[in-house]
Amino acid sequence: MLNPDIDLSGQCAIVTGASRGIGAATARRLAKAGAKVTLLARSSNDIKALADEIGDNALAICCDVSSWPAIKQAVEKTLKRFGSLNILVNNAGVIDPVARIENADPAAWSQVVDINLQGPFYAVRAVLPAMAENGGVIVNVSSGAATNALEGWSHYCTTKAALFSLTQCVHKECADQGVRCVGISPGTVATDMQTVIKESGVNPVSQLDWSQHISPQIVGDAITWLCTDAARTYDGTDFSLKTAEGRAALGWVKV
């Protein structure tokens, strides 16, 4: 665990896509730092199990992030349970189905937009009133795909590029209210998403060996660190774990 001395006691976080992968690792790491965590995902059994593992400082809410009423209600339940809201981690995202544009299903393409872009916007919109009172941190899980077009990923690249723009917009509009917003581009991570990518056989990322992907725990460490004042220099940008500068700032020497 990197930066084990981080103390987020008294703070409350919402993590979307918390049932597995980066989301679950982040929820565990935030809880270890002392934060109360609300776990959002469509898989109620998985987040309930994780909430039980974390204990009284965790709340599991089955939630479709592409639904504004569902997100709004989840924020209201969080405030009722924990009394405050200081951190939002917009992690929920999908990449399947991978397909070239001429073969892409329009309905499936639109659904990715709903989850990867509208979901983060809905969450930001829902938490801002609470955060405007006492300040807060919004971390958007981005990707190198935001600035690097890849075959078969038009839906993913487009939504991640838009998410980066949303990060910049939130920073511009809300920084003076004490609300920080930062993105994170972790590189390739050993999650179920990489299984989907591998099975597609499309573009060079699908050819990577599993050993080349970093662990979700490293990303959870990075997200937790981004919630501290030590990371303020990255506000309004995408913090990258693929650069030597980013790894050094986090205190991680990649082997």
N, C-alpha and C positions, 0 to 999 in steps of 0.2 A: 504494500500500500504506500503510495506516494503522499508526501505532506501529511503525515499522521497527526500533526498538531492542530490541524484546522478545527476550529470550534464554531459550530453553527447553532449552538444551544439557544433556544428561545425563538428560532426561526421556523417557518413552515413552508414546505415546498410542494408543488404539484408536478408530477412527472407523467407525461403522456407516453403511451406505448410501453407501459411499465411491466408487462407480463413476461418479458424475456429480453435477452440480448443487452444492448446498451441501456435500455430503460430500466431493466431489473437491476443491473450492476450499479447504475446511478442512484437508484432508490436506496439500495443497501449502503452505498458509500455516504450519501447524505445523512442517512439515519445514524451511521457510525460517527459522523461529525456532530451529532446531537440534534439534527433537525427533525421535526415532525414531517411526515410525508403522506401525501394523498396519491394513490396509485390509480391511474386511469388506463383502461384497455378494454377491448371488446371481449376478451377472454376472462370471464368472471372467476372461474375456478383457479386460474393461474395467479391472478392478483390477490385473491383471497388467501391462497397458500403463502404468498410472499408477505402479505400483511400479518398473517399469523406468525410467520418467522420473525418479523421485525418487532412485533409486540404492540403495546398500547399506543405508541407514537405513529402508527400507520393506519390509514383509512383506505379501503379498497372500494372503488366505484366503477361499475361496468358502464362504459361510456364510448359512444361513437364520436370521435373528434370532428367528423364532418357534419355534425348536427349542432347548430347554434344553441337550440334549447337545451340539449344534453350538456354541452360545455358550460353554459350559464348556470345550470342547476348544480353541476359538480363543484363549481367555484362557491356557490352559495352553501352547499353542504360542508365544504372545507372550512369556510369561515364560521359556520355554526359549530363545528366540532372543535376547531383549534383556536378560533378567535382572531387569527391574523393570517396574512399571506405575504411572504417575502420573496419567494423564488418560484419561477416557472421554467420547466425544462420541456421545450417542444421537441420531443423525440419521435413521436409516432410518424411512420413513413413506410411506403411500399415501393417496390420496383417492378413487381410482376403485374401483367405479363410483359416480358421483354420481347420487342418486335420492331422491325424496321417500319418506318412511317407508312409505306404503301401497304403493309399488312396489319397495321395497328387497328384494333377494334375501337371505334370512337367512344362507345360507352365506357369501356375499360380505361381508356386514356383519360376521360373526364373524371372517373372515380379516383384516379391517382391525383389529379388536381384537387379534388375535394379533400383528400386526406393529407397530402403533402403541403398544400398551400392554404386552402380555406381553413383547415384545422388549426394551424398555428395562428392565423389571423383571429379566428374566433376565440382562441385561448387568450391571446394578447388583449383583445377587446374586453374579455370578461374579467381579467385580473387587474386591469389598469385602475379602475376606481379605488380598489383596496390598496394597491401599491402607491397610488398618488398621495395617500395619507401619511405613510411612513417610509416610503422608498422601497426599492426592490430590485431584483435582478431577473432578467429574462434571458435564457440561453436557448438559442435555436440550433438544432443539430443540422448542419449543412453538409456539404460534400465538395470535393474537388470537381465534381461533375457540374457545379454551378458555373464554372468558367472553362470547362473542357468538354466539348461535345463528343459523345461516344455513340457508336452505331448501336441501334436498338434501344437506346435509352432516351428518346426524345421527350417522353413524359417526365422522366426523372430529372434529366438535365434542366429542362425548362422550369420545373417546379422548384428545384434547388436554387436556380439563378434568381427566381422571383423571391424565394425565401431570404436570400442574401439582401435583396433590395428592401424587403420588409424590415430586416434587422437595421439597416441604415435609416429607414424612415422612422422607426420607433426611437432610435437614438437621437435623431434630429428633433423630433417632437417632444420627447419625454425626459431627456437628460436633465433639463432644468427643473423637473419635478422630483428629481432624485431617483428616477427609474433608469437603471442601466440595461442595455441590451447588447448582447454579443453572440456571434455565431461560432460554431466549432466545426472544422473540417478534419475528421479523424483519420482519413485515409481508409484503407480497406480493413474491415473488422471481422473477426471470426464469429459470425452470427448466421441465423437462418437465411438472411438475405443473400449471403455469399453462396449458399447452397443453390438458391434460385438462379443466381448469376452463372454459377458453374454449369448447371444443367442446361442453360440456354445455349452455351457454346458460342455466344456472340461477343465480339470485340476482345481485345487483349486481357481485360480483367477476368474473363471467364477461364483464362488459361493459367492463372496464378495458382501456385501450390498453396494448400491450406496453411502451411507453415509461414507463409509470407504475410498473413493477416495478423493484426495486433489483437489483443484480448479486449473484450468489453470492459473489463475491470480497469484497464488503463484509461479508457475513455471516461468511465465513471469518475476516476481520480481527477482527470482534466476538467470535467464539468464542475465538480465540487470546488476545485481551485478557482475556476472562473467566477464562482460566486463570492469570492473574497476581494478585498480591496487591493490585494497584490496584483490582481489581473486587470485593474482599471485601464491600463494603457491600451488594452485591446477592445475597449468599448466601441461599438459601431462598426466593428470589423469581423472577419472570420479568422479566428485563431486556428492555426494549422499545426497538427501533430506530425506532419510530414517534413517540417523544416527543422534544421538544427537549432534555430532561434526559439521555436516553439517548444521543442523538447528541453532545451536548456532552461527556459523560463519555468517550465513545469517541474524541473528537477529530475528529468527522466533521461537516462543515457540509453539509447536504443542499441541493443546488441544484435 
